[in-house]
Amino acid sequence: MLRKVALITGATGEIGSAIAYSLSNKGYNLILCGNKNNFPNKKFKTDYEEYKFDVSNNLEVKKFFDIIKSKYKKIDLVVCCAGKSYDEMLLTDQTDQQIDDLIKVNLCGTIYVNKYCLSVLNKGASIINIASFLGVQGCSCEAVYSASKAGIIGLTKSLAKEYSSFGIRVNSISPGFIETKMNSEFSLDEKIELTKKSLINRLGKPDDVVKSVLFLVENDFITGENIIVSGGLSV
């Protein structure tokens, strides 16, 4: 029996690699995508291949999916986990280059992958876009990041309707504060304060996001939804 194939962008990050490892445990062969960082040194239980390209570059994304189409023909799952952030700052203090970077990587990168992956998806396949709870509630000093993630949620809800005729489900997950290197600039006192604002009295872990990915993969009656995984955190 042929194994299903999952493609994960941002697979070099802590959340992306955790998703990849879990999907391998579920029997998926993996297509791991990243940009600059090294891929995690994990022993996957299934076959995997690694590709490096920039999701914010539409030509690189198109070329990549042309390769995937010729090699795999069809795949079953795409998880868009590639993202970028900067330290908190007022919009007026953020450089135009930083603004462009956030929009190009977080929003445009997700749009490009969602666009070009359609030609390689099996009927019944699924796309899961990783957004952020800041895209739902907004946050002072995170205006552009929040805007880029809100755009992903809007993209998801629109494509769920657009891609339904192809038999493709599209959903998004909006994590709250997840303890990763991306959030390493927060001090211990800041983390304690965030914990107090959580209804579950703890910060998130990559595995909290993984569980939601697996839930969406396995439930084929869900599309066009955005699942908030934040522990009830409000900022």
C-alpha positions in Angstrom: 0.0 0.0 0.0 1.3 3.4 -0.9 1.9 5.8 1.9 0.3 9.2 2.0 2.6 12.2 1.5 2.7 15.3 3.6 4.5 18.5 2.6 5.5 20.9 5.5 7.0 24.4 4.9 8.9 25.9 7.8 10.0 22.4 8.6 13.3 23.6 10.1 11.5 25.4 12.9 10.4 23.8 16.2 6.7 23.7 15.4 7.3 22.6 11.8 9.7 19.8 12.8 7.3 18.7 15.6 4.5 18.4 13.0 6.7 16.5 10.6 7.8 14.0 13.3 4.2 13.4 14.3 3.0 12.9 10.8 5.8 10.4 10.2 4.6 8.5 13.2 1.2 8.4 11.6 2.7 6.8 8.5 3.1 9.8 6.1 6.1 10.1 3.9 7.5 13.7 4.2 8.5 16.5 2.0 10.4 18.9 4.3 10.8 22.5 3.2 12.9 25.2 4.7 15.0 28.2 3.8 18.2 29.1 5.7 18.3 26.8 8.7 19.5 23.2 8.9 16.8 20.5 9.1 16.4 18.9 12.4 18.4 15.7 13.0 15.5 13.4 13.8 15.0 9.8 12.9 11.8 9.7 11.0 9.9 6.4 10.7 9.0 7.0 7.1 10.8 8.2 3.9 11.5 12.0 3.6 13.2 14.4 1.4 14.5 17.9 2.1 14.1 21.0 -0.1 15.4 24.5 0.5 13.6 27.5 -1.1 12.2 30.9 -0.2 8.4 30.9 0.2 8.3 34.7 -0.3 9.7 34.2 -3.9 6.9 33.3 -6.2 9.3 32.0 -8.9 11.1 29.7 -6.4 7.7 28.4 -5.1 6.5 27.7 -8.6 9.7 25.9 -9.6 9.6 23.8 -6.5 6.0 22.6 -7.1 6.9 21.8 -10.7 9.6 19.5 -9.3 7.1 17.9 -6.8 4.5 17.4 -9.6 7.0 15.6 -11.8 8.3 13.4 -9.0 5.3 12.7 -6.8 2.4 13.3 -9.1 -0.1 13.8 -6.2 0.3 14.4 -2.5 -2.2 14.4 0.4 -1.4 17.1 2.9 0.2 20.6 2.9 1.0 22.3 6.2 2.2 25.9 5.7 4.3 26.6 8.8 6.9 29.0 7.4 6.8 32.4 9.2 8.8 35.3 10.5 8.6 37.8 13.3 10.5 40.7 14.8 10.8 42.0 18.3 7.8 44.0 19.5 7.8 47.6 18.4 5.5 50.4 17.5 4.5 50.5 13.9 6.1 54.0 13.6 9.4 52.5 14.7 9.3 49.5 12.3 11.4 49.9 9.2 9.7 49.6 5.8 12.0 46.7 5.1 10.8 44.8 8.2 7.2 45.5 7.2 7.8 44.1 3.7 9.6 41.1 5.1 6.7 40.2 7.4 4.1 40.5 4.7 6.2 38.7 2.0 7.1 35.7 4.2 4.0 35.3 6.4 1.2 36.3 4.0 2.6 36.2 0.4 4.6 33.0 1.2 1.4 31.3 2.4 -0.5 32.5 -0.6 2.1 31.3 -3.1 2.2 27.8 -1.5 -1.6 27.6 -1.4 -1.7 28.7 -5.0 0.9 26.3 -6.5 0.2 23.3 -4.4 -3.3 22.8 -5.9 -1.9 21.1 -9.0 -0.3 18.4 -6.9 -3.0 17.6 -4.4 -5.1 14.5 -4.4 -8.9 14.8 -4.2 -9.7 14.6 -0.5 -6.4 16.3 0.4 -6.0 19.0 3.0 -4.2 22.3 3.4 -3.5 23.6 6.9 -2.2 27.1 7.3 -0.5 28.2 10.5 -1.7 31.7 11.4 -1.7 33.2 14.9 -4.2 34.2 17.6 -2.8 37.8 17.1 -4.4 37.6 13.7 -7.7 37.3 15.5 -7.4 39.7 18.4 -4.6 42.0 17.3 -1.8 43.2 19.6 -0.1 46.5 20.4 3.4 46.6 19.0 2.7 43.7 16.7 0.5 45.5 14.1 2.1 44.2 10.9 2.7 40.6 12.2 -1.0 40.6 13.3 -2.1 41.9 9.9 -0.1 39.2 8.1 -1.6 36.5 10.2 -5.1 37.9 9.8 -4.6 37.7 6.1 -3.8 34.0 6.4 -7.1 33.4 8.2 -9.0 35.3 5.4 -7.1 33.4 2.8 -8.0 30.1 4.4 -11.8 30.9 4.7 -11.9 32.0 1.1 -9.9 29.1 -0.4 -12.1 26.6 1.6 -14.9 27.8 -0.7 -12.8 28.1 -3.8 -11.1 24.7 -3.5 -14.2 22.8 -2.4 -15.0 21.9 -6.0 -11.6 20.2 -6.2 -12.4 18.1 -3.1 -9.7 20.0 -1.1 -10.3 21.1 2.5 -8.5 24.2 3.8 -8.2 25.2 7.5 -6.0 27.2 9.7 -4.6 27.0 13.2 -3.9 30.1 15.3 -1.4 29.3 18.1 -1.0 31.6 21.1 2.3 32.0 22.8 4.3 28.9 22.1 7.7 28.4 23.7 10.1 28.3 20.7 13.3 30.1 19.7 11.1 32.6 17.8 9.8 33.8 21.2 13.2 33.6 23.0 13.4 37.4 23.3 10.8 37.4 26.1 12.2 37.6 29.6 11.3 35.3 32.4 9.2 38.0 34.0 7.3 38.5 30.7 6.7 34.8 30.4 5.3 34.7 34.0 3.0 37.6 33.1 1.8 35.8 30.0 1.2 32.7 32.0 -1.0 34.6 34.4 -3.1 35.8 31.4 -3.7 32.2 30.3 -6.8 30.5 31.4 -4.9 27.3 31.6 -2.0 28.9 33.5 0.8 27.7 31.3 2.5 28.6 28.0 2.0 26.6 24.9 4.3 23.9 23.5 4.8 22.8 19.9 3.0 19.6 20.7 -0.2 21.6 21.4 -0.2 22.8 17.8 0.7 19.3 16.6 -2.5 17.9 18.2 -4.6 20.4 16.3 -3.0 19.5 13.0 -3.7 15.8 13.6 -7.3 16.6 14.5 -7.8 18.5 11.2 -6.1 15.8 9.2 -8.3 13.1 10.6 -11.7 15.0 10.6 -12.8 15.3 6.9 -16.0 17.2 7.8 -14.1 20.4 8.8 -13.1 23.0 6.3 -12.9 26.8 6.3 -12.3 26.9 10.1 -9.6 28.6 12.2 -8.8 26.8 15.4 -7.3 29.0 18.1 -4.8 27.1 20.3 -3.9 29.7 22.9 -4.9 28.4 26.3 -7.4 31.2 26.5 -4.6 33.8 26.4 -5.6 37.4 26.0 -3.1 40.2 25.3 
